[in-house]
Amino acid sequence: MKDKNYDTFISVFSENFENNIISKITISFKNKINTERKVNSDSLEKNINSEISNNSESIVKNINIEYSEIKTVFVKPIKVKDQVKLSFLYRYPTKDITQNYSLAEAKAIFDQIVGVYFLQVDMFLLTESFHLLIDKKGKTKFNKRPLADVRQVDLAHNKTKNTILTEGQSNFLSLLGVFTAEGKLKNDKRDKFKQINKYLEFFAQALKESSLTENFSVVDMGSGKGYLTFAMYDYITNILHKKAEVVGVEYRQDMVDLCNGLAAKAGFGGLRFEQGTIEKSQVSAYNILIALHACDTATDDAIFMGIKQGAEVIMVSPCCHKQVRKSLKMEGVLSPFARFGIIEERQAEILTDTIRIMALEASGYKAKIFEFIDSEHTPKNLMITAVKLQGDYQNQTAWGDIHTLMKQFGLSAHKLLQLLEK
């Protein structure tokens, strides 16, 4: 595409590439009009080469990129054999492909795909960002924004990612189908691997903040296929080199049998799975309670069990906030929140989790809430962690604050409070 805003973007891009202050570029927001159109690799290569034919730099070869199937393109500068290139990471639904290009080649590719297959380009420098947006009619906007924090430029070709779990290790991930038998990460499991590592980061931090140093006893309510249950056991026993007893509670008997078989194959003697539900589970004597994506009030059941047991660490990732929304009555100055269903739904979610955090604090825990994984992977991406404070700590003021908040929103009931006040 060609217009004044696009030309300005290309000019800013070229100048800042030469000054080596580009941190990252993201090309996104697929143009649905062209999602069914297939790019002919030879045709695209010919078009790109014709645009840089007068340049002395090398010609693009063997592109073989199907742009109609790509979700997002990530671009970053890298150094290859003492030359600064631009690395394009093409993200498909089930794989990633990386190609390195010169500045002229990169500009030629931008000319071919921006406005045709993608309608947004975000370029991040050290202290500011530039954004090119194209609407469905081809009209463009170009703006600049300051960045809250200074970004870095990393020209490393093969950047080492500091993750708790790495490829070639962690045999249990091969058994669970995340790695191949040779220990290589499967392309369609990249998001799952990222999720497991991110969870372990938060789990590790919670353990550091707790008083636990030995005798780790973990219950994972609603463990599913056990990705995170296995990861916790592996982290405690093989990374911290401590003893652990970990129990996964799962309603589906076939999943329980599968996970117990895999635990045996992995040699995880202290890991077992039991059939049951959060509400009716008979597991006791644990000091860490986990419940990820427990639907609606099942999250409240899990938190209550952890508080009642006196667990040192409680970690939950809520989803399906239904109970509060049903009894929510937003009147007066709050009535605009009830005009639109989606706004009312999100307000109910925020209120539900806020009360959960306040109840944990009132029960003697230091509680936090944060984004668990990127929202592009799942909209239900919040994690609540709570670490028990030392001593018989009860925040009576917090209970009053909870009821004041509920009254303000016309809320008559919250499952966690009902359980705690029995």
Secondary structure by P-SEA (a helix, b strand, c coil): cccaaaaaaaaaaaaaaaaccccbbbbcccccccccccccaaaaaaaaaaaacccccccccccccccccccbbbbbbbbcccbbbbbbbbbcccbbbbbbbcaaaaaaaaaccccccccbbbbbcccbbbbbbbcccbbbbbbbbbbcbbbbbbccccccccccccccccccccccccccccccccccaaaaaaaaaaaaaaaaaaaaacccccbbbbbbccccccaaaaaaaaaacccccccbbbbbbbccaaaaaaaaaaaaaacccccccccccccccccccccbbbbcccccaaaaaaaaaaaaacccbbbbbccccccccccbbbccccccccccaaaaaaaaaaaaaaaaaaaaaaacccccccccccccccccbbbbbbbbcccccccaaaaaaaaaaaaaacccccaaaaaaac
